[in-house]
Each structure stands twice: as structure tokens, then as C-alpha cells.
Amino acid sequence: MEKQWTSGLFSCMEDSENACLTCFCPCVTFGRIANIADEGRFGCGSCGVFYGLICFVVGLPCLFSCTYRTKIRSKFGLPESPASDCLTHCFCECCALCQEYRELKTRGLDPSLGWNGNMQRTMAPPMSQQMMG
């Protein structure tokens, strides 16, 4: 059974800080999303730079970024909506990146921390516990 996206494609201002960052520097948002989607295999900076190069050289970063929407959808069982991943990214690149960023945050992954930061946060012992010895 498919789950639904937790926010709409055009709900960018639900996280206004990320919306502004994505509007002016989508490579940063993409790098953060890609780092989480790839479970830390590639660094945030590396992904962001690659996104920027594709944008500069080819002019269509959506050809690369849409593959990460597919990864996120697969990971969380989300529908391919409101259109195919490639069409969504080609026509609404910034909105798609914002939606993916919000989705990760809603599901407990903070893209700004990166994959390793999220794993450390989930594995940290509660502050009230002390080691006995």
C-alpha cells in the first residue's frame, strides 16, 4: 500500500528557510537530499558540486535530481505524483527539492546534518544515562 507525501509539492513555505536556500542555491539542498538518499555514500558537497556542474554544463539538473526523487519515493513507498519524477523535477525543480527536503525532515532525518550526523544522533545514548564502572 502506497503512503502519501506528508506535504504538497507547492507547500514550499512550510519551511521558509529551506525554500529561500533552495531558490537561491539549489545545489546545497540537492547535496543534502542526495547525501541522505544515498545513505552517506557520497558527501553533501560532492553531490552539490556535481549538481552545479550539470546545471552549468548541460542546463538541465532535473535529469540528475529526478533520480533522487525516485530513491526517496522507493525508500518510503510514496506515489509518483503529481507527475512522473522527471516531469516534476523538470517543471518544478525548486518545489520538488523543497518537498523532498521536508519529507526527509518529517520522517526524522535532518538533511542539514547529513547521513552521518543523523546516524550519530539516533545512536547517541540518552543524556540522563551514566556509565557505571
Contact map, one row per residue, 1 for C-alpha under 8 A:
1110000000000000000000000000000000000000000000000000000000000000000000000000100000000000000000000000000000000000000000000000000000000
1111000000000000000000000000000000000000000000000000000000000000000000000000111000000000000000000000000000000000000000000000000000000
1111100000000000000000000000000000000000000000000000000000000000000000000001111000000000000000000000000000000000000000000000000000000
0111110000000000000000000000000000000000000000000000000000000000000000000000011000000000000000000000000000000000000000000000000000000
0011111100000000000000000000000000000000000000000000000000000000000000000000011000000000000000000000001000000000000000000000000000000
0001111100000000000000000000000000000000000000000000000000000000000000000000000000000000000000000000001001000000000000000000000000000
0000111110100000000000000000000000000000000000000000000000000000000000000000000000000000000000000010011000000000000000000000000000000
0000111111100000000000000000000000000000000000000000000000000000000000000000000000000000000000000010000000000000000000000000000000000
0000001111110000000000000000000000000000000000000000000000000000000000000000000001000000000000110110000000000000000000000000000000000
0000000111110000000000000000000000000000000000000000000000000000000000000000000000000000000000100010000000000000000000000000000000000
0000001111111100000000000000000000000000000000000000000000000000000000000000000000000000000000100010000000000000000000000000000000000
0000000011111111001000000000000000000000000000000000000000000000000000000000000000000000000000100110000000000000000000000000000000000
0000000000111111001000000000000000000000000000000000000000000000000000000000000000000000000000000000000000000000000000000000000000000
0000000000111111000000000000000000000000000000000000000000000000000000000000000000000000000000000000000000000000000000000000000000000
0000000000011111111000000000000000000000000000000000000000000000000000000000000000000000000000000000010000000000000000000000000000000
0000000000011111111100000000000000000000000000000000000000000000000000000000000000000000000000000000000000000000000000000000000000000
0000000000000011111110000000000000000000000000000000000000000000000000000000000000000000000000000000000000000000000000000000000000000
0000000000000011111111000000100000000000000000000000000000000000000000000000000000000000000000000100000000000000000000000000000000000
0000000000011011111111100000000000000000000000000000000000000000000000000000000000000000000001000100000000000000000000000000000000000
0000000000000001111111110000000000000000000000000000000000000000000000000000000000000000000000000000000000000000000000000000000000000
0000000000000000111111111101100000000000000000000000000000000000000000000000000000000000000000000000000000000000000000000000000000000
0000000000000000011111111111100000000000000000000000000000000000000000000000000000000000000001001100000000000000000000000000000000000
0000000000000000001111111100000000000000000000000000000000000000000000000000000000000000000001000000000000000000000000000000000000000
0000000000000000000111111100000000000000000000000000000000000000000000000000000000000000000000000000000000000000000000000000000000000
0000000000000000000011111111100000000000000000000000000000000000000000000000000000000000000000000000000000000000000000000000000000000
0000000000000000000011111111110000000000000000000000000000000000000000000000000000000000000001001000000000000000000000000000000000000
0000000000000000000001001111111000000000000000111011000000000000000000000000000000000000000000000000000000000000000000000000000000000
0000000000000000000011001111111100000000000110010000000000000000000000000000000000000000000000000000000000000000000000000000000000000
0000000000000000010011001111111110000000000000010000000000000000000000000000000000000000000000001100100000000000000000000000000000000
0000000000000000000000000111111111000000000000110010000000000000100000000000000000000000000000001000000000000000000000000000000000000
0000000000000000000000000011111111100000001111111010000000000000000000000000000000000000000000000000000000000000000000000000000000000
0000000000000000000000000001111111110000000100110000000000000000000000000000000000000000000000000000000000000011010000000000000000000
0000000000000000000000000000111111111000000100000000000000000000000100000000000000000000000000001001100100000010000000000000000000000
0000000000000000000000000000011111111100010100100000000000000000000100000000000000000000000000000000000000000000000000000000000000000
0000000000000000000000000000001111111111111100100000000000000000000000000000000000000000000000000000000000000010011000000000000000000
0000000000000000000000000000000111111111000000000000000000000000000000000000000000000000000000000000000000001010011000000000000000000
0000000000000000000000000000000011111111000000000000000000000000000100110000000000000000000000000000000000000000000000000000000000000
0000000000000000000000000000000001111111110000000000000000000000000000000000000000000000000000000000000000000000000000000000000000000
0000000000000000000000000000000000111111110000000000000000000000000000000000000000000000000000000000000000000000001000000000000000000
0000000000000000000000000000000000111111111000000000000000000000000000000000000000000000000000000000000000000000011100000000000000000
0000000000000000000000000000000000100111111000000000000000000000000000000000000000000000000000000000000000000000000000000000000000000
0000000000000000000000000000000001100111111101100000000000000000000000000000000000000000000000000000000000000000000000000000000000000
0000000000000000000000000000001000100001111111100000000000000000000000000000000000000000000000000000000000000000000000000000000000000
0000000000000000000000000001001111100000011111110000000000000000000000000000000000000000000000000000000000000000010000000000000000000
0000000000000000000000000001001000000000001111111000000000000000000000000000000000000000000000000000000000000000000000000000000000000
0000000000000000000000000000001000000000011111111100000000000000000000000000000000000000000000000000000000000000000000000000000000000
0000000000000000000000000010011101100000011111111110000000000000000000000000000000000000000000000000000000000000000000000000000000000
0000000000000000000000000011111100000000000111111111000000000000000000000000000000000000000000000000000000000000000000000000000000000
0000000000000000000000000010001000000000000011111111100000000000000000000000000000000000000000000000000000000000000000000000000000000
0000000000000000000000000000000000000000000001111111110000000000000000000000000000000000000000000000000000000000000000000000000000000
0000000000000000000000000010011000000000000000111111111000001001100000000000000000000000000000000000000000000000000000000000000000000
0000000000000000000000000010000000000000000000011111111100001000000000000000000000000000000000000000000000000000000000000000000000000
0000000000000000000000000000000000000000000000001111111111000000000000000000000000000000000000000000000000000000000000000000000000000
0000000000000000000000000000000000000000000000000111111111111001000000000000000000000000000000000000000000000000000000000000000000000
0000000000000000000000000000000000000000000000000011111111111000000000000000000000000000000000000000000000000000000000000000000000000
0000000000000000000000000000000000000000000000000001111111100000000000000000000000000000000000000000000000000000000000000000000000000
0000000000000000000000000000000000000000000000000000111111100000000000000000000000000000000000000000000000000000000000000000000000000
0000000000000000000000000000000000000000000000000000111111111000000000000000000000000000000000000000000000000000000000000000000000000
0000000000000000000000000000000000000000000000000000011111111000000000000000000000000000000000000000000000000000000000000000000000000
0000000000000000000000000000000000000000000000000000011001111110000000000000000000000000010000000000000000000000000000000000000000000
0000000000000000000000000000000000000000000000000011011001111111100000000000000000000000000000000000000000000000000000000000000000000
0000000000000000000000000000000000000000000000000000000000011111110000000000000000000100110010000000000000000000000000000000000000000
0000000000000000000000000000000000000000000000000000000000011111111000000000000000000100110000000000000000000000000000000000000000000
0000000000000000000000000000000000000000000000000010010000001111111100000000000000000000000000000000000000000000000000000000000000000
0000000000000000000000000000010000000000000000000010000000001111111110000000000000000000100000000000000000000000000000000000000000000
0000000000000000000000000000000000000000000000000000000000000111111111000000000000001101100000000000000000000000000000000000000000000
0000000000000000000000000000000000000000000000000000000000000011111111100000000000001100000000000000000000000000000000000000000000000
0000000000000000000000000000000011001000000000000000000000000001111111110000000000000000000000000000000000000000000000000000000000000
0000000000000000000000000000000000000000000000000000000000000000111111111000000000001000000000000001000000000000000000000000000000000
0000000000000000000000000000000000000000000000000000000000000000011111111100000100001000000000000000000000000000000000000000000000000
0000000000000000000000000000000000001000000000000000000000000000001111111110000000000000000000000000000000000000000000000000000000000
0000000000000000000000000000000000001000000000000000000000000000000111111111010000000000000000000001000000000000000000000000000000000
0000000000000000000000000000000000000000000000000000000000000000000011111111111100000000000000000000000000000000000000000000000000000
0000000000000000000000000000000000000000000000000000000000000000000001111111110000000000000000000000000000000000000000000000000000000
0000000000000000000000000000000000000000000000000000000000000000000000111111100000000000000000000000000000000000000000000000000000000
0010000000000000000000000000000000000000000000000000000000000000000000011111110000000000000000000000000000000000000000000000000000000
1110000000000000000000000000000000000000000000000000000000000000000000001111111000000000000000000000000000000000000000000000000000000
0111100000000000000000000000000000000000000000000000000000000000000000011101111100000000000000000000000000000000000000000000000000000
0111100000000000000000000000000000000000000000000000000000000000000000001000111110000000000000000000000000000000000000000000000000000
0000000000000000000000000000000000000000000000000000000000000000000001001000011111111000000000000000000000000000000000000000000000000
0000000000000000000000000000000000000000000000000000000000000000000000000000001111111001000000000000000000000000000000000000000000000
0000000010000000000000000000000000000000000000000000000000000000000000000000000111110001000000000000000000000000000000000000000000000
0000000000000000000000000000000000000000000000000000000000000000000000000000000111111011000000000000000000000000000000000000000000000
0000000000000000000000000000000000000000000000000000000000000000000000000000000111111111000000000000000000000000000000000000000000000
0000000000000000000000000000000000000000000000000000000000000000011011000000000110111111100000000000000000000000000000000000000000000
0000000000000000000000000000000000000000000000000000000000000110011000000000000000011111110000000000000000000000000000000000000000000
0000000000000000000000000000000000000000000000000000000000000000000000000000000000111111111100000000000000000000000000000000000000000
0000000000000000000000000000000000000000000000000000000000000000010000000000000011111111111110010000000000000000000000000000000000000
0000000000000000000000000000000000000000000000000000000000000110110000000000000000001111111111011000000000000000000000000000000000000
0000000000000000000000000000000000000000000000000000000000010110000000000000000000000111111110000000000000000000000000000000000000000
0000000000000000000000000000000000000000000000000000000000000000000000000000000000000011111110000000000000000000000000000000000000000
0000000000000000000000000000000000000000000000000000000000000000000000000000000000000011111111110000000000000000000000000000000000000
0000000000000000000000000000000000000000000000000000000000000100000000000000000000000001111111111000000000000000000000000000000000000
0000000000000000001001100100000000000000000000000000000000000000000000000000000000000000100111111100000000000000000000000000000000000
0000000011110000000000000000000000000000000000000000000000000000000000000000000000000000000111111110000000000000000000000000000000000
0000000010000000000000000000000000000000000000000000000000000000000000000000000000000001100111111111000000000000000000000000000000000
0000000000000000000001000100110010000000000000000000000000000000000000000000000000000000100011111111100000000000000000000000000000000
0000000010010000011001000000100000000000000000000000000000000000000000000000000000000000000001111111110000000000000000000000000000000
0000001111110000000000000000000000000000000000000000000000000000000000000000000000000000000000111111111000000000000000000000000000000
0000000000000000000000000000000010000000000000000000000000000000000010010000000000000000000000011111111100000000000000000000000000000
0000000000000000000000000000100010000000000000000000000000000000000000000000000000000000000000001111111110000010000000000000000000000
0000001000000010000000000000000000000000000000000000000000000000000000000000000000000000000000000111111111000000000000000000000000000
0000111000000000000000000000000000000000000000000000000000000000000000000000000000000000000000000011111111100000000000000000000000000
0000000000000000000000000000000010000000000000000000000000000000000000000000000000000000000000000001111111111110000000000000000000000
0000000000000000000000000000000000000000000000000000000000000000000000000000000000000000000000000000111111111110000000000000000000000
0000010000000000000000000000000000000000000000000000000000000000000000000000000000000000000000000000011111111000000000000000000000000
0000000000000000000000000000000000000000000000000000000000000000000000000000000000000000000000000000001111111000000000000000000000000
0000000000000000000000000000000000000000000000000000000000000000000000000000000000000000000000000000000111111100000000000000000000000
0000000000000000000000000000000000010000000000000000000000000000000000000000000000000000000000000000000111111110000001000000000000000
0000000000000000000000000000000000000000000000000000000000000000000000000000000000000000000000000000000110011111110001000000000000000
0000000000000000000000000000000110110000000000000000000000000000000000000000000000000000000000000000100110001111111000000000000000000
0000000000000000000000000000000100000000000000000000000000000000000000000000000000000000000000000000000000000111110000000000000000000
0000000000000000000000000000000000000000000000000000000000000000000000000000000000000000000000000000000000000111111111000000000000000
0000000000000000000000000000000100110001000100000000000000000000000000000000000000000000000000000000000000000111111111000000000000000
0000000000000000000000000000000000110011000000000000000000000000000000000000000000000000000000000000000000000010111111100000000000000
0000000000000000000000000000000000000001000000000000000000000000000000000000000000000000000000000000000000000000111111110000000000000
0000000000000000000000000000000000000000000000000000000000000000000000000000000000000000000000000000000000000000111111111000000000000
0000000000000000000000000000000000000000000000000000000000000000000000000000000000000000000000000000000000001100111111111100000000000
0000000000000000000000000000000000000000000000000000000000000000000000000000000000000000000000000000000000000000001111111110000000000
0000000000000000000000000000000000000000000000000000000000000000000000000000000000000000000000000000000000000000000111111111000000000
0000000000000000000000000000000000000000000000000000000000000000000000000000000000000000000000000000000000000000000011111111000000000
0000000000000000000000000000000000000000000000000000000000000000000000000000000000000000000000000000000000000000000001111111000000000
0000000000000000000000000000000000000000000000000000000000000000000000000000000000000000000000000000000000000000000000111111100000000
0000000000000000000000000000000000000000000000000000000000000000000000000000000000000000000000000000000000000000000000011111110000000
0000000000000000000000000000000000000000000000000000000000000000000000000000000000000000000000000000000000000000000000000011111010000
0000000000000000000000000000000000000000000000000000000000000000000000000000000000000000000000000000000000000000000000000001111110000
0000000000000000000000000000000000000000000000000000000000000000000000000000000000000000000000000000000000000000000000000000111111000
0000000000000000000000000000000000000000000000000000000000000000000000000000000000000000000000000000000000000000000000000000011111000
0000000000000000000000000000000000000000000000000000000000000000000000000000000000000000000000000000000000000000000000000000111111100
0000000000000000000000000000000000000000000000000000000000000000000000000000000000000000000000000000000000000000000000000000001111110
0000000000000000000000000000000000000000000000000000000000000000000000000000000000000000000000000000000000000000000000000000000011111
0000000000000000000000000000000000000000000000000000000000000000000000000000000000000000000000000000000000000000000000000000000001111
0000000000000000000000000000000000000000000000000000000000000000000000000000000000000000000000000000000000000000000000000000000000111
